């Protein structure tokens, strides 16, 4: 199963760790915070993306971003992808 974690805070770290520890590491981390997102991707051994247009296709996208940032981290409807 291809999984993308959207976010780079405590919840994103928890989800990414659980997926990795269960043998299903995320395929990509997407985050606005490039430093934290890149670090989390490195820990998980997966790809990293910052602009929404670079989101990888996934079977599961796990949103782990704050309520106030959802509008900024979710792709625009015209992109053809949904989180």
FIRO-424175 format. One record per atom (N, C-alpha, C, CB): residue number from 1; chain; atom name; x, y, z. Coordinates in steps of 0.02 Angstrom, whole numbers, plus 50000, padded with zeros to 5 digits. Glycine has a CB too. Example, Ala and Ser with C-alpha at 12.3 -4.5 7.8 and 13.67 -1.06 7.14 Angstrom:
REM FIRO-424175
num  chaine  atome  east  north  up
1  A  N  50660  49716  50390;
1  A  CA  50615  49775  50390;
1  A  C  50660  49835  50390;
1  A  CB  50565  49776  50452;
2  A  N  50642  49888  50354;
2  A  CA  50684  49947  50357;
2  A  C  50645  50002  50394;
2  A  CB  50704  49970  50286;
REM end
This chain:
REM FIRO-424175
num  chaine  atome  east  north  up
1  A  N  50043  49942  50000;
1  A  CA  50000  50000  50000;
1  A  C  50045  50062  50000;
1  A  CB  49951  50000  50062;
2  A  N  50032  50107  49955;
2  A  CA  50070  50169  49951;
2  A  C  50036  50222  49995;
2  A  CB  50076  50194  49877;
3  A  N  50076  50249  50042;
3  A  CA  50050  50297  50090;
3  A  C  50088  50362  50087;
3  A  CB  50052  50268  50161;
4  A  N  50052  50418  50091;
4  A  CA  50082  50484  50096;
4  A  C  50060  50514  50162;
4  A  CB  50062  50530  50036;
5  A  N  50108  50540  50200;
5  A  CA  50093  50576  50262;
5  A  C  50097  50650  50246;
5  A  CB  50143  50557  50321;
6  A  N  50043  50687  50260;
6  A  CA  50041  50758  50249;
6  A  C  50050  50793  50316;
6  A  CB  49974  50780  50214;
7  A  N  50108  50824  50325;
7  A  CA  50124  50859  50387;
7  A  C  50193  50839  50411;
7  A  CB  50072  50844  50440;
8  A  N  50219  50877  50459;
8  A  CA  50286  50862  50485;
8  A  C  50292  50876  50559;
8  A  CB  50338  50903  50447;
9  A  N  50236  50879  50593;
9  A  CA  50236  50891  50665;
9  A  C  50234  50826  50704;
9  A  CB  50178  50935  50685;
10  A  N  50216  50831  50767;
10  A  CA  50215  50773  50812;
10  A  C  50169  50717  50788;
10  A  CB  50193  50795  50881;
11  A  N  50111  50735  50763;
11  A  CA  50064  50684  50740;
11  A  C  50091  50650  50677;
11  A  CB  49994  50715  50726;
12  A  N  50120  50688  50632;
12  A  CA  50150  50659  50572;
12  A  C  50207  50611  50590;
12  A  CB  50177  50715  50525;
13  A  N  50248  50631  50638;
13  A  CA  50303  50587  50661;
13  A  C  50274  50522  50690;
13  A  CB  50347  50623  50713;
14  A  N  50221  50528  50729;
14  A  CA  50191  50468  50759;
14  A  C  50163  50422  50706;
14  A  CB  50135  50489  50808;
15  A  N  50125  50450  50658;
15  A  CA  50097  50408  50604;
15  A  C  50153  50376  50563;
15  A  CB  50052  50451  50559;
16  A  N  50202  50415  50543;
16  A  CA  50256  50389  50502;
16  A  C  50294  50334  50538;
16  A  CB  50304  50446  50483;
17  A  N  50306  50343  50602;
17  A  CA  50341  50292  50642;
17  A  C  50301  50228  50646;
17  A  CB  50356  50318  50712;
18  A  N  50236  50234  50658;
18  A  CA  50194  50175  50662;
18  A  C  50190  50137  50596;
18  A  CB  50123  50194  50685;
19  A  N  50183  50175  50541;
19  A  CA  50182  50142  50475;
19  A  C  50248  50106  50463;
19  A  CB  50168  50194  50419;
20  A  N  50303  50140  50477;
20  A  CA  50369  50110  50465;
20  A  C  50380  50049  50509;
20  A  CB  50425  50162  50479;
21  A  N  50363  50054  50573;
21  A  CA  50373  49998  50619;
21  A  C  50329  49938  50603;
21  A  CB  50359  50021  50690;
22  A  N  50273  49950  50570;
22  A  CA  50228  49895  50552;
22  A  C  50247  49863  50485;
22  A  CB  50155  49920  50549;
23  A  N  50302  49887  50455;
23  A  CA  50325  49859  50392;
23  A  C  50296  49892  50331;
23  A  CB  50309  49788  50390;
24  A  N  50262  49948  50340;
24  A  CA  50231  49985  50284;
24  A  C  50253  50058  50287;
24  A  CB  50154  49979  50286;
25  A  N  50317  50071  50275;
25  A  CA  50340  50140  50280;
25  A  C  50305  50185  50229;
25  A  CB  50416  50144  50270;
26  A  N  50296  50248  50246;
26  A  CA  50264  50293  50198;
26  A  C  50307  50299  50135;
26  A  CB  50253  50363  50229;
27  A  N  50274  50309  50079;
27  A  CA  50310  50319  50016;
27  A  C  50333  50390  50008;
27  A  CB  50266  50300  49958;
28  A  N  50300  50436  50043;
28  A  CA  50317  50507  50037;
28  A  C  50292  50546  50097;
28  A  CB  50288  50536  49971;
29  A  N  50329  50599  50114;
29  A  CA  50308  50648  50163;
29  A  C  50296  50712  50125;
29  A  CB  50361  50657  50221;
30  A  N  50239  50744  50136;
30  A  CA  50225  50809  50108;
30  A  C  50219  50858  50165;
30  A  CB  50160  50809  50063;
31  A  N  50256  50914  50162;
31  A  CA  50253  50963  50216;
31  A  C  50272  51032  50190;
31  A  CB  50298  50943  50275;
32  A  N  50243  51083  50219;
32  A  CA  50263  51152  50204;
32  A  C  50330  51167  50236;
32  A  CB  50210  51202  50229;
33  A  N  50343  51139  50294;
33  A  CA  50406  51150  50329;
33  A  C  50458  51104  50299;
33  A  CB  50398  51137  50407;
34  A  N  50499  51132  50255;
34  A  CA  50547  51092  50217;
34  A  C  50598  51057  50263;
34  A  CB  50584  51135  50167;
35  A  N  50623  51093  50313;
35  A  CA  50673  51063  50358;
35  A  C  50645  51003  50395;
35  A  CB  50698  51116  50408;
36  A  N  50587  51010  50426;
36  A  CA  50557  50955  50464;
36  A  C  50532  50899  50419;
36  A  CB  50499  50981  50507;
37  A  N  50501  50918  50363;
37  A  CA  50477  50867  50316;
37  A  C  50533  50825  50287;
37  A  CB  50438  50900  50261;
38  A  N  50587  50858  50269;
38  A  CA  50646  50822  50242;
38  A  C  50676  50776  50295;
38  A  CB  50699  50872  50217;
39  A  N  50679  50800  50356;
39  A  CA  50706  50759  50410;
39  A  C  50663  50697  50423;
39  A  CB  50711  50801  50474;
40  A  N  50598  50707  50424;
40  A  CA  50553  50650  50434;
40  A  C  50558  50600  50376;
40  A  CB  50480  50674  50441;
41  A  N  50562  50626  50315;
41  A  CA  50570  50582  50257;
41  A  C  50635  50542  50261;
41  A  CB  50568  50623  50192;
42  A  N  50688  50574  50284;
42  A  CA  50752  50540  50291;
42  A  C  50748  50485  50343;
42  A  CB  50807  50590  50310;
43  A  N  50715  50499  50399;
43  A  CA  50706  50449  50452;
43  A  C  50668  50389  50426;
43  A  CB  50669  50481  50512;
44  A  N  50617  50402  50385;
44  A  CA  50575  50348  50358;
44  A  C  50604  50315  50296;
44  A  CB  50506  50375  50343;
45  A  N  50654  50346  50266;
45  A  CA  50683  50319  50205;
45  A  C  50636  50326  50146;
45  A  CB  50701  50247  50215;
46  A  N  50601  50383  50142;
46  A  CA  50553  50392  50088;
46  A  C  50564  50460  50055;
46  A  CB  50481  50387  50114;
47  A  N  50525  50474  50004;
47  A  CA  50529  50537  49968;
47  A  C  50499  50594  50007;
47  A  CB  50496  50531  49901;
48  A  N  50513  50655  49984;
48  A  CA  50487  50715  50014;
48  A  C  50462  50762  49959;
48  A  CB  50540  50751  50058;
49  A  N  50407  50797  49973;
49  A  CA  50380  50847  49926;
49  A  C  50355  50906  49966;
49  A  CB  50323  50818  49882;
50  A  N  50361  50965  49937;
50  A  CA  50333  51024  49970;
50  A  C  50277  51055  49930;
50  A  CB  50388  51075  49981;
51  A  N  50284  51069  49866;
51  A  CA  50225  51095  49831;
51  A  C  50174  51039  49820;
51  A  CB  50245  51127  49763;
52  A  N  50109  51053  49828;
52  A  CA  50058  51002  49819;
52  A  C  50060  50967  49752;
52  A  CB  49990  51032  49829;
53  A  N  50082  51001  49700;
53  A  CA  50083  50970  49634;
53  A  C  50133  50912  49631;
53  A  CB  50100  51021  49581;
54  A  N  50179  50908  49680;
54  A  CA  50229  50854  49681;
54  A  C  50207  50794  49723;
54  A  CB  50294  50881  49707;
55  A  N  50145  50794  49747;
55  A  CA  50121  50737  49786;
55  A  C  50122  50674  49743;
55  A  CB  50050  50751  49813;
56  A  N  50147  50620  49771;
56  A  CA  50149  50556  49736;
56  A  C  50080  50524  49739;
56  A  CB  50202  50510  49767;
57  A  N  50063  50485  49688;
57  A  CA  50000  50446  49692;
57  A  C  50003  50399  49752;
57  A  CB  49987  50406  49626;
58  A  N  49948  50392  49787;
58  A  CA  49948  50350  49847;
58  A  C  49880  50316  49856;
58  A  CB  49965  50391  49909;
59  A  N  49882  50259  49889;
59  A  CA  49821  50224  49909;
59  A  C  49790  50257  49970;
59  A  CB  49834  50149  49922;
60  A  N  49834  50286  50012;
60  A  CA  49812  50318  50074;
60  A  C  49852  50381  50085;
60  A  CB  49818  50270  50134;
61  A  N  49818  50437  50093;
61  A  CA  49850  50500  50112;
61  A  C  49826  50517  50182;
61  A  CB  49835  50558  50061;
62  A  N  49872  50519  50230;
62  A  CA  49855  50532  50300;
62  A  C  49870  50604  50317;
62  A  CB  49894  50484  50347;
63  A  N  49817  50643  50328;
63  A  CA  49824  50713  50345;
63  A  C  49842  50720  50419;
63  A  CB  49760  50751  50328;
64  A  N  49900  50750  50432;
64  A  CA  49923  50760  50500;
64  A  C  49947  50832  50507;
64  A  CB  49981  50710  50518;
65  A  N  49904  50878  50486;
65  A  CA  49919  50949  50488;
65  A  C  49869  50984  50534;
65  A  CB  49918  50980  50417;
66  A  N  49887  51042  50558;
66  A  CA  49842  51079  50602;
66  A  C  49780  51102  50564;
66  A  CB  49879  51140  50633;
67  A  N  49725  51112  50600;
67  A  CA  49663  51133  50569;
67  A  C  49671  51197  50529;
67  A  CB  49610  51142  50622;
68  A  N  49711  51244  50555;
68  A  CA  49718  51308  50521;
68  A  C  49758  51304  50457;
68  A  CB  49750  51358  50568;
69  A  N  49796  51250  50448;
69  A  CA  49838  51245  50388;
69  A  C  49809  51199  50334;
69  A  CB  49906  51220  50407;
70  A  N  49752  51168  50347;
70  A  CA  49724  51120  50298;
70  A  C  49714  51152  50230;
70  A  CB  49657  51093  50324;
71  A  N  49688  51212  50227;
71  A  CA  49678  51246  50163;
71  A  C  49743  51260  50126;
71  A  CB  49642  51310  50174;
72  A  N  49798  51265  50162;
72  A  CA  49862  51278  50131;
72  A  C  49897  51214  50109;
72  A  CB  49907  51316  50178;
73  A  N  49886  51159  50142;
73  A  CA  49923  51098  50126;
73  A  C  49885  51051  50078;
73  A  CB  49939  51061  50188;
74  A  N  49820  51058  50074;
74  A  CA  49782  51015  50028;
74  A  C  49787  51042  49957;
74  A  CB  49707  51010  50049;
75  A  N  49795  50998  49909;
75  A  CA  49800  51021  49840;
75  A  C  49737  51056  49817;
75  A  CB  49814  50962  49794;
76  A  N  49746  51101  49770;
76  A  CA  49689  51136  49740;
76  A  C  49646  51086  49703;
76  A  CB  49714  51193  49693;
77  A  N  49580  51097  49701;
77  A  CA  49535  51050  49667;
77  A  C  49553  51038  49594;
77  A  CB  49465  51075  49672;
78  A  N  49581  51087  49561;
78  A  CA  49596  51079  49490;
78  A  C  49657  51035  49477;
78  A  CB  49606  51146  49458;
79  A  N  49693  51015  49530;
79  A  CA  49754  50975  49520;
79  A  C  49738  50902  49503;
79  A  CB  49797  50978  49583;
80  A  N  49676  50880  49514;
80  A  CA  49658  50811  49499;
80  A  C  49676  50762  49553;
80  A  CB  49690  50791  49437;
81  A  N  49702  50787  49609;
81  A  CA  49721  50744  49665;
81  A  C  49685  50768  49727;
81  A  CB  49798  50744  49676;
82  A  N  49670  50722  49771;
82  A  CA  49637  50739  49834;
82  A  C  49675  50710  49891;
82  A  CB  49564  50714  49834;
83  A  N  49670  50743  49948;
83  A  CA  49702  50719  50009;
83  A  C  49648  50699  50056;
83  A  CB  49749  50772  50041;
REM end
